[in-house]
Amino acid sequence: KLCLFGEIGLTGEVRGVVQADQRVKEAYKLGFTKFIVPYANKKHLSDLSDSLLKSVLFIKSIKELPKILFPKGNTNTKYSKKPKSLDLEF
């Protein structure tokens, strides 16, 4: 239910992409309910509905992802354990 997109630079910055608004709208139609997108695309998503815009989180660097995906500090990535749920609240 989580959709992420963006271009990652060599230093970890998340760069904007073309047609970000269309990507969010299409992903929403496919059943995605939460979105993590480049901060550079924030101005391009202003025409989204308020309810859809509330489910979008903007990031500038890939370094922000662990705090978002594992808010309680649990970054244990053992392959033998599946996470129960990613309860993301924006």
C-alpha atoms as an extended CHARMM CRD file, in Angstrom:
* protein
*
        90  EXT
         1         1  LYS       CA              0.0000000000        0.0000000000        0.0000000000  PROA      1               0.0000000000
         2         2  LEU       CA              3.0890000000        2.2230000000        0.0290000000  PROA      2               0.0000000000
         3         3  CYS       CA              4.3360000000        3.8260000000       -3.1850000000  PROA      3               0.0000000000
         4         4  LEU       CA              7.7670000000        5.4180000000       -3.4000000000  PROA      4               0.0000000000
         5         5  PHE       CA              9.3200000000        7.0980000000       -6.3940000000  PROA      5               0.0000000000
         6         6  GLY       CA             12.1570000000        9.4500000000       -7.2040000000  PROA      6               0.0000000000
         7         7  GLU       CA             15.6530000000        9.4640000000       -8.5900000000  PROA      7               0.0000000000
         8         8  ILE       CA             18.4650000000        8.8510000000       -6.1120000000  PROA      8               0.0000000000
         9         9  GLY       CA             21.7240000000       10.7140000000       -6.6680000000  PROA      9               0.0000000000
        10        10  LEU       CA             25.1990000000        9.4780000000       -5.7540000000  PROA      10              0.0000000000
        11        11  THR       CA             25.1740000000       11.3920000000       -2.4570000000  PROA      11              0.0000000000
        12        12  GLY       CA             21.7360000000       10.1040000000       -1.4700000000  PROA      12              0.0000000000
        13        13  GLU       CA             19.6530000000       13.0840000000       -2.4890000000  PROA      13              0.0000000000
        14        14  VAL       CA             16.2080000000       12.2440000000       -3.8360000000  PROA      14              0.0000000000
        15        15  ARG       CA             15.6230000000       14.1340000000       -7.0630000000  PROA      15              0.0000000000
        16        16  GLY       CA             12.3110000000       15.0450000000       -8.5650000000  PROA      16              0.0000000000
        17        17  VAL       CA             10.7390000000       13.1630000000      -11.4450000000  PROA      17              0.0000000000
        18        18  VAL       CA              8.4900000000       14.1170000000      -14.3350000000  PROA      18              0.0000000000
        19        19  GLN       CA              4.7110000000       13.7330000000      -14.0830000000  PROA      19              0.0000000000
        20        20  ALA       CA              4.7070000000       13.2050000000      -10.3160000000  PROA      20              0.0000000000
        21        21  ASP       CA              1.0240000000       14.1250000000      -10.1060000000  PROA      21              0.0000000000
        22        22  GLN       CA              0.1160000000       11.4850000000      -12.6860000000  PROA      22              0.0000000000
        23        23  ARG       CA              2.2000000000        8.8790000000      -10.8570000000  PROA      23              0.0000000000
        24        24  VAL       CA              0.3900000000        9.5200000000       -7.5780000000  PROA      24              0.0000000000
        25        25  LYS       CA             -3.0330000000        9.4800000000       -9.2280000000  PROA      25              0.0000000000
        26        26  GLU       CA             -2.3560000000        6.2390000000      -11.1010000000  PROA      26              0.0000000000
        27        27  ALA       CA             -0.8580000000        4.5480000000       -8.0290000000  PROA      27              0.0000000000
        28        28  TYR       CA             -3.9280000000        5.6030000000       -6.0320000000  PROA      28              0.0000000000
        29        29  LYS       CA             -6.1800000000        4.0030000000       -8.6500000000  PROA      29              0.0000000000
        30        30  LEU       CA             -4.1600000000        0.7960000000       -8.2590000000  PROA      30              0.0000000000
        31        31  GLY       CA             -4.8050000000        0.7160000000       -4.5140000000  PROA      31              0.0000000000
        32        32  PHE       CA             -1.8150000000        2.5060000000       -3.0040000000  PROA      32              0.0000000000
        33        33  THR       CA             -2.7800000000        4.6350000000       -0.0170000000  PROA      33              0.0000000000
        34        34  LYS       CA              0.5180000000        6.1980000000        1.1480000000  PROA      34              0.0000000000
        35        35  PHE       CA              3.1510000000        7.9280000000       -0.9510000000  PROA      35              0.0000000000
        36        36  ILE       CA              6.7470000000        8.9760000000       -0.3900000000  PROA      36              0.0000000000
        37        37  VAL       CA              7.9040000000       11.3300000000       -3.1260000000  PROA      37              0.0000000000
        38        38  PRO       CA             10.7620000000       13.7850000000       -3.7400000000  PROA      38              0.0000000000
        39        39  TYR       CA             10.4690000000       17.1490000000       -2.0260000000  PROA      39              0.0000000000
        40        40  ALA       CA             11.3540000000       18.7480000000       -5.3630000000  PROA      40              0.0000000000
        41        41  ASN       CA              7.9690000000       17.5840000000       -6.6880000000  PROA      41              0.0000000000
        42        42  LYS       CA              5.9630000000       19.2730000000       -3.9280000000  PROA      42              0.0000000000
        43        43  LYS       CA              4.9550000000       22.2610000000       -6.0510000000  PROA      43              0.0000000000
        44        44  HSD       CA              3.8320000000       19.9310000000       -8.8680000000  PROA      44              0.0000000000
        45        45  LEU       CA              1.3700000000       18.1100000000       -6.6230000000  PROA      45              0.0000000000
        46        46  SER       CA             -0.5700000000       21.1810000000       -5.4990000000  PROA      46              0.0000000000
        47        47  ASP       CA             -3.5120000000       20.2920000000       -7.7390000000  PROA      47              0.0000000000
        48        48  LEU       CA             -4.1540000000       16.9800000000       -5.9510000000  PROA      48              0.0000000000
        49        49  SER       CA             -7.2080000000       16.7670000000       -3.7270000000  PROA      49              0.0000000000
        50        50  ASP       CA             -6.6040000000       17.6570000000       -0.0720000000  PROA      50              0.0000000000
        51        51  SER       CA             -7.4320000000       14.1330000000        1.0900000000  PROA      51              0.0000000000
        52        52  LEU       CA             -4.9240000000       12.6180000000       -1.3310000000  PROA      52              0.0000000000
        53        53  LEU       CA             -2.2820000000       15.2340000000       -0.5460000000  PROA      53              0.0000000000
        54        54  LYS       CA             -2.5070000000       14.3250000000        3.1510000000  PROA      54              0.0000000000
        55        55  SER       CA             -1.2760000000       10.8380000000        2.3110000000  PROA      55              0.0000000000
        56        56  VAL       CA              1.8770000000       12.1560000000        0.6020000000  PROA      56              0.0000000000
        57        57  LEU       CA              5.1700000000       12.5400000000        2.4700000000  PROA      57              0.0000000000
        58        58  PHE       CA              8.0150000000       14.4790000000        0.8780000000  PROA      58              0.0000000000
        59        59  ILE       CA             11.6820000000       13.6060000000        1.3720000000  PROA      59              0.0000000000
        60        60  LYS       CA             14.9360000000       15.2760000000        0.3490000000  PROA      60              0.0000000000
        61        61  SER       CA             17.3880000000       12.4790000000        1.1400000000  PROA      61              0.0000000000
        62        62  ILE       CA             17.3980000000        8.6890000000        1.2080000000  PROA      62              0.0000000000
        63        63  LYS       CA             18.7540000000        9.0270000000        4.7630000000  PROA      63              0.0000000000
        64        64  GLU       CA             15.2460000000        9.9920000000        5.9030000000  PROA      64              0.0000000000
        65        65  LEU       CA             13.7400000000        6.6200000000        4.9440000000  PROA      65              0.0000000000
        66        66  PRO       CA             14.7480000000        4.5210000000        7.9880000000  PROA      66              0.0000000000
        67        67  LYS       CA             13.0640000000        7.0190000000       10.3210000000  PROA      67              0.0000000000
        68        68  ILE       CA              9.9210000000        6.9160000000        8.2000000000  PROA      68              0.0000000000
        69        69  LEU       CA              9.7680000000        3.1730000000        7.6030000000  PROA      69              0.0000000000
        70        70  PHE       CA             10.9040000000        2.1690000000       11.0990000000  PROA      70              0.0000000000
        71        71  PRO       CA              9.7130000000        5.0010000000       13.3730000000  PROA      71              0.0000000000
        72        72  LYS       CA             10.4490000000        3.1550000000       16.6100000000  PROA      72              0.0000000000
        73        73  GLY       CA             14.1130000000        2.8020000000       15.7140000000  PROA      73              0.0000000000
        74        74  ASN       CA             13.8360000000       -0.8500000000       14.6790000000  PROA      74              0.0000000000
        75        75  THR       CA             16.1390000000       -1.0870000000       11.6810000000  PROA      75              0.0000000000
        76        76  ASN       CA             16.8220000000       -4.8060000000       12.0950000000  PROA      76              0.0000000000
        77        77  THR       CA             16.7510000000       -6.1760000000        8.5680000000  PROA      77              0.0000000000
        78        78  LYS       CA             17.1270000000       -9.9200000000        9.0860000000  PROA      78              0.0000000000
        79        79  TYR       CA             15.6930000000      -11.7270000000        6.0920000000  PROA      79              0.0000000000
        80        80  SER       CA             14.2510000000      -14.5210000000        8.2020000000  PROA      80              0.0000000000
        81        81  LYS       CA             11.7090000000      -12.1990000000        9.8180000000  PROA      81              0.0000000000
        82        82  LYS       CA              8.9310000000      -10.4810000000        7.9440000000  PROA      82              0.0000000000
        83        83  PRO       CA              7.6590000000       -7.2160000000        9.3680000000  PROA      83              0.0000000000
        84        84  LYS       CA              4.0700000000       -7.5360000000       10.5700000000  PROA      84              0.0000000000
        85        85  SER       CA              3.0210000000       -4.1910000000        9.2050000000  PROA      85              0.0000000000
        86        86  LEU       CA              4.3880000000       -0.8160000000        8.2560000000  PROA      86              0.0000000000
        87        87  ASP       CA              1.9870000000        1.3930000000       10.1460000000  PROA      87              0.0000000000
        88        88  LEU       CA              2.8640000000        4.7020000000        8.5530000000  PROA      88              0.0000000000
        89        89  GLU       CA              1.0690000000        7.7670000000        9.7790000000  PROA      89              0.0000000000
        90        90  PHE       CA              1.6260000000       10.9990000000        7.8790000000  PROA      90              0.0000000000
